[in-house]
């Protein structure tokens, strides 16, 4: 197993957690912004990028709060998306935890930046 660097990112999302959450766990919604295509069968999500498939399980989740996916072929690595809502202002942010090889951290960060920007346009945020 190759060593990977943990990436932690946070994005302001102008949406309610209730509207945002399905885009973190539902295959059709994930396919709108996160991957080229997403399918779900027998507890396994298959994410497609550039005709390559990557399998993951939803390791844990909490409605309107977070989703953590564990890669089946790249254990123990995972990615997690957490909705954070400020109690005073009600501002919503999406916190991302992901892993990448050292030489790919900058590219992976740019991919997340672009994906979140696309998510914001999809949900009208």
Backbone as XML, in Angstrom:
<?xml version="1.0"?>
<chain id="A" units="angstrom">
  <residue number="1" name="UNK">
    <atom name="N" x="0.843" y="-1.191" z="0.000"/>
    <atom name="CA" x="0.000" y="0.000" z="0.000"/>
    <atom name="C" x="0.882" y="1.247" z="0.000"/>
  </residue>
  <residue number="2" name="UNK">
    <atom name="N" x="0.638" y="2.135" z="-0.923"/>
    <atom name="CA" x="1.400" y="3.366" z="-1.022"/>
    <atom name="C" x="0.981" y="4.336" z="0.077"/>
  </residue>
  <residue number="3" name="UNK">
    <atom name="N" x="1.970" y="5.033" z="0.596"/>
    <atom name="CA" x="1.671" y="6.057" z="1.591"/>
    <atom name="C" x="0.952" y="7.218" z="0.920"/>
  </residue>
  <residue number="4" name="UNK">
    <atom name="N" x="-0.031" y="7.741" z="1.598"/>
    <atom name="CA" x="-0.774" y="8.873" z="1.058"/>
    <atom name="C" x="-0.864" y="9.968" z="2.106"/>
  </residue>
  <residue number="5" name="UNK">
    <atom name="N" x="-1.052" y="11.176" z="1.619"/>
    <atom name="CA" x="-1.165" y="12.352" z="2.465"/>
    <atom name="C" x="-2.641" y="12.679" z="2.655"/>
  </residue>
  <residue number="6" name="UNK">
    <atom name="N" x="-2.998" y="12.998" z="3.874"/>
    <atom name="CA" x="-4.375" y="13.384" z="4.177"/>
    <atom name="C" x="-4.596" y="14.817" z="3.714"/>
  </residue>
  <residue number="7" name="UNK">
    <atom name="N" x="-5.697" y="15.028" z="3.014"/>
    <atom name="CA" x="-6.081" y="16.350" z="2.528"/>
    <atom name="C" x="-7.351" y="16.762" z="3.266"/>
  </residue>
  <residue number="8" name="UNK">
    <atom name="N" x="-7.343" y="17.963" z="3.827"/>
    <atom name="CA" x="-8.525" y="18.484" z="4.509"/>
    <atom name="C" x="-8.891" y="19.822" z="3.882"/>
  </residue>
  <residue number="9" name="UNK">
    <atom name="N" x="-10.110" y="19.906" z="3.369"/>
    <atom name="CA" x="-10.577" y="21.103" z="2.676"/>
    <atom name="C" x="-11.927" y="21.521" z="3.245"/>
  </residue>
  <residue number="10" name="UNK">
    <atom name="N" x="-12.268" y="22.787" z="3.071"/>
    <atom name="CA" x="-13.579" y="23.257" z="3.513"/>
    <atom name="C" x="-14.092" y="24.305" z="2.536"/>
  </residue>
  <residue number="11" name="UNK">
    <atom name="N" x="-15.365" y="24.169" z="2.186"/>
    <atom name="CA" x="-15.993" y="25.057" z="1.216"/>
    <atom name="C" x="-17.302" y="25.593" z="1.785"/>
  </residue>
  <residue number="12" name="UNK">
    <atom name="N" x="-17.548" y="26.886" z="1.571"/>
    <atom name="CA" x="-18.823" y="27.482" z="1.947"/>
    <atom name="C" x="-19.847" y="27.090" z="0.880"/>
  </residue>
  <residue number="13" name="UNK">
    <atom name="N" x="-20.991" y="26.579" z="1.315"/>
    <atom name="CA" x="-22.058" y="26.162" z="0.406"/>
    <atom name="C" x="-23.324" y="26.919" z="0.800"/>
  </residue>
  <residue number="14" name="UNK">
    <atom name="N" x="-23.885" y="27.661" z="-0.135"/>
    <atom name="CA" x="-25.115" y="28.401" z="0.143"/>
    <atom name="C" x="-26.319" y="27.500" z="-0.084"/>
  </residue>
  <residue number="15" name="UNK">
    <atom name="N" x="-26.516" y="26.582" z="0.849"/>
    <atom name="CA" x="-27.611" y="25.627" z="0.755"/>
    <atom name="C" x="-27.925" y="25.128" z="2.157"/>
  </residue>
  <residue number="16" name="UNK">
    <atom name="N" x="-29.085" y="24.556" z="2.317"/>
    <atom name="CA" x="-29.410" y="23.959" z="3.608"/>
    <atom name="C" x="-28.854" y="22.534" z="3.638"/>
  </residue>
  <residue number="17" name="UNK">
    <atom name="N" x="-28.532" y="22.019" z="4.818"/>
    <atom name="CA" x="-28.072" y="20.636" z="4.915"/>
    <atom name="C" x="-29.061" y="19.644" z="4.315"/>
  </residue>
  <residue number="18" name="UNK">
    <atom name="N" x="-30.336" y="19.906" z="4.451"/>
    <atom name="CA" x="-31.365" y="19.003" z="3.943"/>
    <atom name="C" x="-31.315" y="18.901" z="2.419"/>
  </residue>
  <residue number="19" name="UNK">
    <atom name="N" x="-31.047" y="20.001" z="1.755"/>
    <atom name="CA" x="-30.935" y="19.993" z="0.295"/>
    <atom name="C" x="-29.592" y="19.412" z="-0.146"/>
  </residue>
  <residue number="20" name="UNK">
    <atom name="N" x="-28.538" y="19.727" z="0.570"/>
    <atom name="CA" x="-27.180" y="19.301" z="0.212"/>
    <atom name="C" x="-26.943" y="17.804" z="0.421"/>
  </residue>
  <residue number="21" name="UNK">
    <atom name="N" x="-27.467" y="17.251" z="1.485"/>
    <atom name="CA" x="-27.136" y="15.873" z="1.867"/>
    <atom name="C" x="-27.372" y="14.825" z="0.774"/>
  </residue>
  <residue number="22" name="UNK">
    <atom name="N" x="-28.490" y="14.837" z="0.066"/>
    <atom name="CA" x="-28.671" y="13.813" z="-0.980"/>
    <atom name="C" x="-27.560" y="13.828" z="-2.034"/>
  </residue>
  <residue number="23" name="UNK">
    <atom name="N" x="-26.955" y="14.985" z="-2.260"/>
    <atom name="CA" x="-25.857" y="15.077" z="-3.228"/>
    <atom name="C" x="-24.585" y="14.406" z="-2.717"/>
  </residue>
  <residue number="24" name="UNK">
    <atom name="N" x="-24.570" y="14.020" z="-1.468"/>
    <atom name="CA" x="-23.409" y="13.331" z="-0.892"/>
    <atom name="C" x="-23.578" y="11.822" z="-0.869"/>
  </residue>
  <residue number="25" name="UNK">
    <atom name="N" x="-24.814" y="11.321" z="-0.969"/>
    <atom name="CA" x="-25.038" y="9.880" z="-0.793"/>
    <atom name="C" x="-25.849" y="9.200" z="-1.888"/>
  </residue>
  <residue number="26" name="UNK">
    <atom name="N" x="-26.636" y="9.940" z="-2.640"/>
    <atom name="CA" x="-27.499" y="9.334" z="-3.652"/>
    <atom name="C" x="-26.742" y="9.207" z="-4.976"/>
  </residue>
  <residue number="27" name="UNK">
    <atom name="N" x="-26.730" y="8.012" z="-5.582"/>
    <atom name="CA" x="-25.967" y="7.811" z="-6.823"/>
    <atom name="C" x="-26.303" y="8.811" z="-7.932"/>
  </residue>
  <residue number="28" name="UNK">
    <atom name="N" x="-27.579" y="9.055" z="-8.190"/>
    <atom name="CA" x="-27.946" y="9.992" z="-9.259"/>
    <atom name="C" x="-27.443" y="11.403" z="-8.974"/>
  </residue>
  <residue number="29" name="UNK">
    <atom name="N" x="-27.521" y="11.820" z="-7.723"/>
    <atom name="CA" x="-27.059" y="13.154" z="-7.355"/>
    <atom name="C" x="-25.533" y="13.237" z="-7.389"/>
  </residue>
  <residue number="30" name="UNK">
    <atom name="N" x="-24.845" y="12.188" z="-6.910"/>
    <atom name="CA" x="-23.377" y="12.161" z="-6.980"/>
    <atom name="C" x="-22.901" y="12.243" z="-8.427"/>
  </residue>
  <residue number="31" name="UNK">
    <atom name="N" x="-23.624" y="11.590" z="-9.329"/>
    <atom name="CA" x="-23.245" y="11.594" z="-10.742"/>
    <atom name="C" x="-23.414" y="12.974" z="-11.383"/>
  </residue>
  <residue number="32" name="UNK">
    <atom name="N" x="-24.165" y="13.850" z="-10.750"/>
    <atom name="CA" x="-24.355" y="15.194" z="-11.302"/>
    <atom name="C" x="-23.150" y="16.094" z="-11.068"/>
  </residue>
  <residue number="33" name="UNK">
    <atom name="N" x="-22.313" y="15.754" z="-10.066"/>
    <atom name="CA" x="-21.215" y="16.672" z="-9.764"/>
    <atom name="C" x="-19.903" y="15.982" z="-9.397"/>
  </residue>
  <residue number="34" name="UNK">
    <atom name="N" x="-19.965" y="14.755" z="-8.898"/>
    <atom name="CA" x="-18.779" y="14.150" z="-8.298"/>
    <atom name="C" x="-18.026" y="13.232" z="-9.250"/>
  </residue>
  <residue number="35" name="UNK">
    <atom name="N" x="-18.739" y="12.450" z="-10.028"/>
    <atom name="CA" x="-18.123" y="11.480" z="-10.928"/>
    <atom name="C" x="-18.851" y="11.504" z="-12.263"/>
  </residue>
  <residue number="36" name="UNK">
    <atom name="N" x="-18.242" y="10.873" z="-13.267"/>
    <atom name="CA" x="-18.902" y="10.787" z="-14.568"/>
    <atom name="C" x="-20.188" y="9.976" z="-14.474"/>
  </residue>
  <residue number="37" name="UNK">
    <atom name="N" x="-20.160" y="8.929" z="-13.644"/>
    <atom name="CA" x="-21.337" y="8.116" z="-13.387"/>
    <atom name="C" x="-21.168" y="7.446" z="-12.032"/>
  </residue>
  <residue number="38" name="UNK">
    <atom name="N" x="-22.283" y="7.157" z="-11.375"/>
    <atom name="CA" x="-22.263" y="6.462" z="-10.083"/>
    <atom name="C" x="-23.404" y="5.453" z="-10.085"/>
  </residue>
  <residue number="39" name="UNK">
    <atom name="N" x="-23.070" y="4.220" z="-9.744"/>
    <atom name="CA" x="-24.095" y="3.193" z="-9.595"/>
    <atom name="C" x="-23.997" y="2.616" z="-8.190"/>
  </residue>
  <residue number="40" name="UNK">
    <atom name="N" x="-25.082" y="1.970" z="-7.781"/>
    <atom name="CA" x="-25.134" y="1.386" z="-6.436"/>
    <atom name="C" x="-25.803" y="0.034" z="-6.548"/>
  </residue>
  <residue number="41" name="UNK">
    <atom name="N" x="-25.156" y="-1.001" z="-5.989"/>
    <atom name="CA" x="-25.725" y="-2.342" z="-6.011"/>
    <atom name="C" x="-25.125" y="-3.154" z="-4.869"/>
  </residue>
  <residue number="42" name="UNK">
    <atom name="N" x="-25.984" y="-3.805" z="-4.105"/>
    <atom name="CA" x="-25.553" y="-4.656" z="-2.980"/>
    <atom name="C" x="-24.603" y="-3.935" z="-2.026"/>
  </residue>
  <residue number="43" name="UNK">
    <atom name="N" x="-24.911" y="-2.681" z="-1.720"/>
    <atom name="CA" x="-24.119" y="-1.938" z="-0.743"/>
    <atom name="C" x="-22.825" y="-1.363" z="-1.277"/>
  </residue>
  <residue number="44" name="UNK">
    <atom name="N" x="-22.588" y="-1.482" z="-2.578"/>
    <atom name="CA" x="-21.340" y="-0.976" z="-3.162"/>
    <atom name="C" x="-21.649" y="0.122" z="-4.175"/>
  </residue>
  <residue number="45" name="UNK">
    <atom name="N" x="-20.978" y="1.248" z="-3.990"/>
    <atom name="CA" x="-21.042" y="2.337" z="-4.955"/>
    <atom name="C" x="-19.918" y="2.112" z="-5.966"/>
  </residue>
  <residue number="46" name="UNK">
    <atom name="N" x="-20.220" y="2.309" z="-7.232"/>
    <atom name="CA" x="-19.188" y="2.263" z="-8.266"/>
    <atom name="C" x="-19.121" y="3.657" z="-8.883"/>
  </residue>
  <residue number="47" name="UNK">
    <atom name="N" x="-17.960" y="4.296" z="-8.690"/>
    <atom name="CA" x="-17.720" y="5.637" z="-9.217"/>
    <atom name="C" x="-16.918" y="5.497" z="-10.510"/>
  </residue>
  <residue number="48" name="UNK">
    <atom name="N" x="-17.379" y="6.153" z="-11.560"/>
    <atom name="CA" x="-16.700" y="6.097" z="-12.858"/>
    <atom name="C" x="-16.094" y="7.464" z="-13.186"/>
  </residue>
  <residue number="49" name="UNK">
    <atom name="N" x="-14.811" y="7.437" z="-13.534"/>
    <atom name="CA" x="-14.114" y="8.609" z="-14.045"/>
    <atom name="C" x="-13.301" y="8.166" z="-15.253"/>
  </residue>
  <residue number="50" name="UNK">
    <atom name="N" x="-13.478" y="8.830" z="-16.370"/>
    <atom name="CA" x="-12.709" y="8.524" z="-17.585"/>
    <atom name="C" x="-12.694" y="7.025" z="-17.888"/>
  </residue>
  <residue number="51" name="UNK">
    <atom name="N" x="-13.855" y="6.403" z="-17.835"/>
    <atom name="CA" x="-14.035" y="4.974" z="-18.131"/>
    <atom name="C" x="-13.286" y="4.033" z="-17.183"/>
  </residue>
  <residue number="52" name="UNK">
    <atom name="N" x="-12.873" y="4.534" z="-16.036"/>
    <atom name="CA" x="-12.283" y="3.694" z="-14.989"/>
    <atom name="C" x="-13.254" y="3.649" z="-13.828"/>
  </residue>
  <residue number="53" name="UNK">
    <atom name="N" x="-13.405" y="2.461" z="-13.234"/>
    <atom name="CA" x="-14.335" y="2.341" z="-12.111"/>
    <atom name="C" x="-13.577" y="2.139" z="-10.808"/>
  </residue>
  <residue number="54" name="UNK">
    <atom name="N" x="-14.143" y="2.714" z="-9.753"/>
    <atom name="CA" x="-13.585" y="2.625" z="-8.411"/>
    <atom name="C" x="-14.728" y="2.286" z="-7.468"/>
  </residue>
  <residue number="55" name="UNK">
    <atom name="N" x="-14.538" y="1.251" z="-6.657"/>
    <atom name="CA" x="-15.609" y="0.777" z="-5.785"/>
    <atom name="C" x="-15.399" y="1.262" z="-4.349"/>
  </residue>
  <residue number="56" name="UNK">
    <atom name="N" x="-16.523" y="1.607" z="-3.703"/>
    <atom name="CA" x="-16.480" y="2.072" z="-2.316"/>
    <atom name="C" x="-17.748" y="1.645" z="-1.597"/>
  </residue>
  <residue number="57" name="UNK">
    <atom name="N" x="-17.633" y="1.547" z="-0.289"/>
    <atom name="CA" x="-18.793" y="1.304" z="0.581"/>
    <atom name="C" x="-19.046" y="2.563" z="1.403"/>
  </residue>
  <residue number="58" name="UNK">
    <atom name="N" x="-20.316" y="2.804" z="1.672"/>
    <atom name="CA" x="-20.665" y="3.886" z="2.589"/>
    <atom name="C" x="-20.388" y="3.352" z="3.990"/>
  </residue>
  <residue number="59" name="UNK">
    <atom name="N" x="-19.259" y="3.771" z="4.563"/>
    <atom name="CA" x="-18.811" y="3.231" z="5.848"/>
    <atom name="C" x="-19.644" y="3.765" z="7.002"/>
  </residue>
  <residue number="60" name="UNK">
    <atom name="N" x="-20.007" y="5.031" z="6.910"/>
    <atom name="CA" x="-20.864" y="5.618" z="7.940"/>
    <atom name="C" x="-21.499" y="6.881" z="7.373"/>
  </residue>
  <residue number="61" name="UNK">
    <atom name="N" x="-22.644" y="7.204" z="7.931"/>
    <atom name="CA" x="-23.331" y="8.415" z="7.498"/>
    <atom name="C" x="-24.332" y="8.823" z="8.560"/>
  </residue>
  <residue number="62" name="UNK">
    <atom name="N" x="-24.712" y="10.068" z="8.498"/>
    <atom name="CA" x="-25.763" y="10.591" z="9.365"/>
    <atom name="C" x="-26.554" y="11.577" z="8.525"/>
  </residue>
  <residue number="63" name="UNK">
    <atom name="N" x="-27.854" y="11.383" z="8.471"/>
    <atom name="CA" x="-28.699" y="12.230" z="7.633"/>
    <atom name="C" x="-28.416" y="13.706" z="7.859"/>
  </residue>
  <residue number="64" name="UNK">
    <atom name="N" x="-28.253" y="14.426" z="6.758"/>
    <atom name="CA" x="-28.041" y="15.871" z="6.752"/>
    <atom name="C" x="-26.777" y="16.308" z="7.482"/>
  </residue>
  <residue number="65" name="UNK">
    <atom name="N" x="-25.824" y="15.357" z="7.687"/>
    <atom name="CA" x="-24.609" y="15.696" z="8.435"/>
    <atom name="C" x="-23.332" y="15.248" z="7.715"/>
  </residue>
  <residue number="66" name="UNK">
    <atom name="N" x="-23.184" y="13.959" z="7.434"/>
    <atom name="CA" x="-21.934" y="13.520" z="6.801"/>
    <atom name="C" x="-22.096" y="12.175" z="6.103"/>
  </residue>
  <residue number="67" name="UNK">
    <atom name="N" x="-21.117" y="11.903" z="5.246"/>
    <atom name="CA" x="-21.012" y="10.610" z="4.571"/>
    <atom name="C" x="-19.532" y="10.260" z="4.454"/>
  </residue>
  <residue number="68" name="UNK">
    <atom name="N" x="-19.212" y="9.046" z="4.857"/>
    <atom name="CA" x="-17.830" y="8.562" z="4.783"/>
    <atom name="C" x="-17.806" y="7.301" z="3.928"/>
  </residue>
  <residue number="69" name="UNK">
    <atom name="N" x="-17.032" y="7.359" z="2.852"/>
    <atom name="CA" x="-16.895" y="6.236" z="1.934"/>
    <atom name="C" x="-15.511" y="5.615" z="2.086"/>
  </residue>
  <residue number="70" name="UNK">
    <atom name="N" x="-15.460" y="4.289" z="2.185"/>
    <atom name="CA" x="-14.180" y="3.574" z="2.223"/>
    <atom name="C" x="-13.963" y="2.904" z="0.878"/>
  </residue>
  <residue number="71" name="UNK">
    <atom name="N" x="-12.801" y="3.144" z="0.302"/>
    <atom name="CA" x="-12.453" y="2.520" z="-0.968"/>
    <atom name="C" x="-12.219" y="1.037" z="-0.758"/>
  </residue>
  <residue number="72" name="UNK">
    <atom name="N" x="-12.812" y="0.210" z="-1.568"/>
    <atom name="CA" x="-12.664" y="-1.238" z="-1.438"/>
    <atom name="C" x="-11.286" y="-1.686" z="-1.897"/>
  </residue>
  <residue number="73" name="UNK">
    <atom name="N" x="-10.786" y="-1.098" z="-2.969"/>
    <atom name="CA" x="-9.500" y="-1.528" z="-3.523"/>
    <atom name="C" x="-8.330" y="-0.681" z="-3.050"/>
  </residue>
  <residue number="74" name="UNK">
    <atom name="N" x="-8.555" y="0.207" z="-2.104"/>
    <atom name="CA" x="-7.496" y="1.098" z="-1.623"/>
    <atom name="C" x="-7.613" y="1.298" z="-0.117"/>
  </residue>
  <residue number="75" name="UNK">
    <atom name="N" x="-7.874" y="0.204" z="0.598"/>
    <atom name="CA" x="-7.993" y="0.330" z="2.051"/>
    <atom name="C" x="-6.636" y="0.644" z="2.632"/>
  </residue>
  <residue number="76" name="UNK">
    <atom name="N" x="-6.517" y="1.378" z="3.697"/>
    <atom name="CA" x="-7.585" y="1.875" z="4.561"/>
    <atom name="C" x="-8.071" y="3.263" z="4.179"/>
  </residue>
  <residue number="77" name="UNK">
    <atom name="N" x="-7.782" y="3.706" z="2.963"/>
    <atom name="CA" x="-8.122" y="5.070" z="2.578"/>
    <atom name="C" x="-9.616" y="5.249" z="2.351"/>
  </residue>
  <residue number="78" name="UNK">
    <atom name="N" x="-10.039" y="6.467" z="2.560"/>
    <atom name="CA" x="-11.448" y="6.810" z="2.478"/>
    <atom name="C" x="-11.566" y="8.262" z="2.059"/>
  </residue>
  <residue number="79" name="UNK">
    <atom name="N" x="-12.773" y="8.684" z="1.793"/>
    <atom name="CA" x="-13.037" y="10.110" z="1.687"/>
    <atom name="C" x="-14.310" y="10.385" z="2.467"/>
  </residue>
  <residue number="80" name="UNK">
    <atom name="N" x="-14.339" y="11.546" z="3.055"/>
    <atom name="CA" x="-15.465" y="11.918" z="3.914"/>
    <atom name="C" x="-15.911" y="13.324" z="3.558"/>
  </residue>
  <residue number="81" name="UNK">
    <atom name="N" x="-17.233" y="13.508" z="3.547"/>
    <atom name="CA" x="-17.823" y="14.817" z="3.295"/>
    <atom name="C" x="-18.746" y="15.123" z="4.469"/>
  </residue>
  <residue number="82" name="UNK">
    <atom name="N" x="-18.455" y="16.217" z="5.161"/>
    <atom name="CA" x="-19.242" y="16.581" z="6.340"/>
    <atom name="C" x="-19.858" y="17.963" z="6.169"/>
  </residue>
  <residue number="83" name="UNK">
    <atom name="N" x="-21.141" y="18.036" z="6.444"/>
    <atom name="CA" x="-21.853" y="19.309" z="6.390"/>
    <atom name="C" x="-21.735" y="19.962" z="7.762"/>
  </residue>
  <residue number="84" name="UNK">
    <atom name="N" x="-21.208" y="21.176" z="7.761"/>
    <atom name="CA" x="-21.030" y="21.916" z="9.013"/>
    <atom name="C" x="-21.904" y="23.163" z="8.950"/>
  </residue>
  <residue number="85" name="UNK">
    <atom name="N" x="-22.764" y="23.322" z="9.959"/>
    <atom name="CA" x="-23.634" y="24.498" z="9.991"/>
    <atom name="C" x="-23.316" y="25.314" z="11.234"/>
  </residue>
  <residue number="86" name="UNK">
    <atom name="N" x="-22.986" y="26.569" z="11.020"/>
    <atom name="CA" x="-22.677" y="27.475" z="12.119"/>
    <atom name="C" x="-23.953" y="27.739" z="12.917"/>
  </residue>
  <residue number="87" name="UNK">
    <atom name="N" x="-23.881" y="27.545" z="14.222"/>
    <atom name="CA" x="-25.071" y="27.689" z="15.066"/>
    <atom name="C" x="-25.583" y="29.122" z="15.139"/>
  </residue>
  <residue number="88" name="UNK">
    <atom name="N" x="-24.684" y="30.092" z="15.035"/>
    <atom name="CA" x="-25.105" y="31.487" z="15.140"/>
    <atom name="C" x="-25.603" y="32.059" z="13.823"/>
  </residue>
  <residue number="89" name="UNK">
    <atom name="N" x="-24.868" y="31.800" z="12.752"/>
    <atom name="CA" x="-25.198" y="32.427" z="11.468"/>
    <atom name="C" x="-25.989" y="31.506" z="10.539"/>
  </residue>
  <residue number="90" name="UNK">
    <atom name="N" x="-26.025" y="30.211" z="10.860"/>
    <atom name="CA" x="-26.634" y="29.190" z="10.007"/>
    <atom name="C" x="-25.899" y="28.995" z="8.681"/>
  </residue>
  <residue number="91" name="UNK">
    <atom name="N" x="-24.706" y="29.606" z="8.531"/>
    <atom name="CA" x="-23.905" y="29.376" z="7.329"/>
    <atom name="C" x="-23.554" y="27.900" z="7.243"/>
  </residue>
  <residue number="92" name="UNK">
    <atom name="N" x="-23.510" y="27.385" z="6.023"/>
    <atom name="CA" x="-23.230" y="25.971" z="5.795"/>
    <atom name="C" x="-21.906" y="25.829" z="5.052"/>
  </residue>
  <residue number="93" name="UNK">
    <atom name="N" x="-21.095" y="24.915" z="5.531"/>
    <atom name="CA" x="-19.833" y="24.597" z="4.868"/>
    <atom name="C" x="-19.776" y="23.091" z="4.642"/>
  </residue>
  <residue number="94" name="UNK">
    <atom name="N" x="-19.010" y="22.704" z="3.642"/>
    <atom name="CA" x="-18.785" y="21.288" z="3.373"/>
    <atom name="C" x="-17.309" y="21.017" z="3.606"/>
  </residue>
  <residue number="95" name="UNK">
    <atom name="N" x="-17.042" y="20.159" z="4.582"/>
    <atom name="CA" x="-15.681" y="19.772" z="4.918"/>
    <atom name="C" x="-15.358" y="18.461" z="4.207"/>
  </residue>
  <residue number="96" name="UNK">
    <atom name="N" x="-14.187" y="18.411" z="3.581"/>
    <atom name="CA" x="-13.763" y="17.237" z="2.823"/>
    <atom name="C" x="-12.486" y="16.676" z="3.432"/>
  </residue>
  <residue number="97" name="UNK">
    <atom name="N" x="-12.447" y="15.365" z="3.606"/>
    <atom name="CA" x="-11.214" y="14.664" z="3.954"/>
    <atom name="C" x="-10.982" y="13.650" z="2.844"/>
  </residue>
  <residue number="98" name="UNK">
    <atom name="N" x="-9.785" y="13.672" z="2.286"/>
    <atom name="CA" x="-9.423" y="12.759" z="1.210"/>
    <atom name="C" x="-7.940" y="12.432" z="1.357"/>
  </residue>
  <residue number="99" name="UNK">
    <atom name="N" x="-7.467" y="11.513" z="0.543"/>
    <atom name="CA" x="-6.060" y="11.113" z="0.572"/>
    <atom name="C" x="-5.512" y="11.087" z="-0.845"/>
  </residue>
  <residue number="100" name="UNK">
    <atom name="N" x="-4.235" y="11.456" z="-0.984"/>
    <atom name="CA" x="-3.571" y="11.397" z="-2.280"/>
    <atom name="C" x="-2.080" y="11.192" z="-2.058"/>
  </residue>
  <residue number="101" name="UNK">
    <atom name="N" x="-1.435" y="10.625" z="-3.059"/>
    <atom name="CA" x="0.021" y="10.527" z="-3.024"/>
    <atom name="C" x="0.578" y="11.934" z="-3.006"/>
  </residue>
  <residue number="102" name="UNK">
    <atom name="N" x="1.747" y="12.111" z="-2.378"/>
    <atom name="CA" x="2.336" y="13.447" z="-2.241"/>
    <atom name="C" x="2.373" y="14.214" z="-3.558"/>
  </residue>
  <residue number="103" name="UNK">
    <atom name="N" x="2.764" y="13.522" z="-4.631"/>
    <atom name="CA" x="2.892" y="14.211" z="-5.916"/>
    <atom name="C" x="1.539" y="14.562" z="-6.538"/>
  </residue>
  <residue number="104" name="UNK">
    <atom name="N" x="0.440" y="14.040" z="-5.977"/>
    <atom name="CA" x="-0.896" y="14.294" z="-6.526"/>
    <atom name="C" x="-1.768" y="15.199" z="-5.653"/>
  </residue>
  <residue number="105" name="UNK">
    <atom name="N" x="-1.239" y="15.677" z="-4.525"/>
    <atom name="CA" x="-2.046" y="16.465" z="-3.590"/>
    <atom name="C" x="-2.578" y="17.733" z="-4.256"/>
  </residue>
  <residue number="106" name="UNK">
    <atom name="N" x="-1.731" y="18.436" z="-4.976"/>
    <atom name="CA" x="-2.166" y="19.683" z="-5.618"/>
    <atom name="C" x="-3.243" y="19.404" z="-6.668"/>
  </residue>
  <residue number="107" name="UNK">
    <atom name="N" x="-3.040" y="18.371" z="-7.472"/>
    <atom name="CA" x="-4.043" y="18.023" z="-8.483"/>
    <atom name="C" x="-5.351" y="17.594" z="-7.842"/>
  </residue>
  <residue number="108" name="UNK">
    <atom name="N" x="-5.278" y="16.796" z="-6.777"/>
    <atom name="CA" x="-6.491" y="16.330" z="-6.111"/>
    <atom name="C" x="-7.246" y="17.507" z="-5.500"/>
  </residue>
  <residue number="109" name="UNK">
    <atom name="N" x="-6.515" y="18.467" z="-4.948"/>
    <atom name="CA" x="-7.142" y="19.664" z="-4.387"/>
    <atom name="C" x="-7.870" y="20.444" z="-5.480"/>
  </residue>
  <residue number="110" name="UNK">
    <atom name="N" x="-7.252" y="20.576" z="-6.648"/>
    <atom name="CA" x="-7.892" y="21.277" z="-7.766"/>
    <atom name="C" x="-9.137" y="20.533" z="-8.229"/>
  </residue>
  <residue number="111" name="UNK">
    <atom name="N" x="-9.068" y="19.218" z="-8.239"/>
    <atom name="CA" x="-10.240" y="18.425" z="-8.619"/>
    <atom name="C" x="-11.388" y="18.687" z="-7.654"/>
  </residue>
  <residue number="112" name="UNK">
    <atom name="N" x="-11.092" y="18.696" z="-6.349"/>
    <atom name="CA" x="-12.139" y="19.006" z="-5.359"/>
    <atom name="C" x="-12.677" y="20.424" z="-5.562"/>
  </residue>
  <residue number="113" name="UNK">
    <atom name="N" x="-11.774" y="21.380" z="-5.795"/>
    <atom name="CA" x="-12.213" y="22.764" z="-6.023"/>
    <atom name="C" x="-13.203" y="22.822" z="-7.181"/>
  </residue>
  <residue number="114" name="UNK">
    <atom name="N" x="-12.855" y="22.170" z="-8.283"/>
    <atom name="CA" x="-13.726" y="22.181" z="-9.466"/>
    <atom name="C" x="-15.027" y="21.433" z="-9.203"/>
  </residue>
  <residue number="115" name="UNK">
    <atom name="N" x="-14.942" y="20.291" z="-8.522"/>
    <atom name="CA" x="-16.140" y="19.497" z="-8.242"/>
    <atom name="C" x="-17.110" y="20.268" z="-7.352"/>
  </residue>
  <residue number="116" name="UNK">
    <atom name="N" x="-16.581" y="20.912" z="-6.323"/>
    <atom name="CA" x="-17.451" y="21.671" z="-5.411"/>
    <atom name="C" x="-18.053" y="22.870" z="-6.131"/>
  </residue>
  <residue number="117" name="UNK">
    <atom name="N" x="-17.291" y="23.499" z="-6.992"/>
    <atom name="CA" x="-17.830" y="24.603" z="-7.783"/>
    <atom name="C" x="-18.984" y="24.104" z="-8.650"/>
  </residue>
  <residue number="118" name="UNK">
    <atom name="N" x="-18.808" y="22.943" z="-9.236"/>
    <atom name="CA" x="-19.871" y="22.358" z="-10.059"/>
    <atom name="C" x="-21.077" y="21.984" z="-9.190"/>
  </residue>
  <residue number="119" name="UNK">
    <atom name="N" x="-20.831" y="21.424" z="-8.008"/>
    <atom name="CA" x="-21.918" y="21.096" z="-7.066"/>
    <atom name="C" x="-22.733" y="22.356" z="-6.758"/>
  </residue>
  <residue number="120" name="UNK">
    <atom name="N" x="-22.038" y="23.453" z="-6.494"/>
    <atom name="CA" x="-22.737" y="24.697" z="-6.162"/>
    <atom name="C" x="-23.639" y="25.152" z="-7.313"/>
  </residue>
  <residue number="121" name="UNK">
    <atom name="N" x="-23.165" y="24.970" z="-8.541"/>
    <atom name="CA" x="-24.009" y="25.362" z="-9.680"/>
    <atom name="C" x="-25.192" y="24.405" z="-9.854"/>
  </residue>
  <residue number="122" name="UNK">
    <atom name="N" x="-24.984" y="23.126" z="-9.569"/>
    <atom name="CA" x="-26.056" y="22.132" z="-9.699"/>
    <atom name="C" x="-27.182" y="22.412" z="-8.710"/>
  </residue>
  <residue number="123" name="UNK">
    <atom name="N" x="-26.820" y="22.761" z="-7.474"/>
    <atom name="CA" x="-27.858" y="22.988" z="-6.451"/>
    <atom name="C" x="-28.298" y="24.437" z="-6.383"/>
  </residue>
  <residue number="124" name="UNK">
    <atom name="N" x="-27.703" y="25.281" z="-7.225"/>
    <atom name="CA" x="-28.092" y="26.685" z="-7.254"/>
    <atom name="C" x="-27.589" y="27.469" z="-6.069"/>
  </residue>
  <residue number="125" name="UNK">
    <atom name="N" x="-26.458" y="27.055" z="-5.516"/>
    <atom name="CA" x="-25.907" y="27.728" z="-4.332"/>
    <atom name="C" x="-25.082" y="28.933" z="-4.719"/>
  </residue>
</chain>
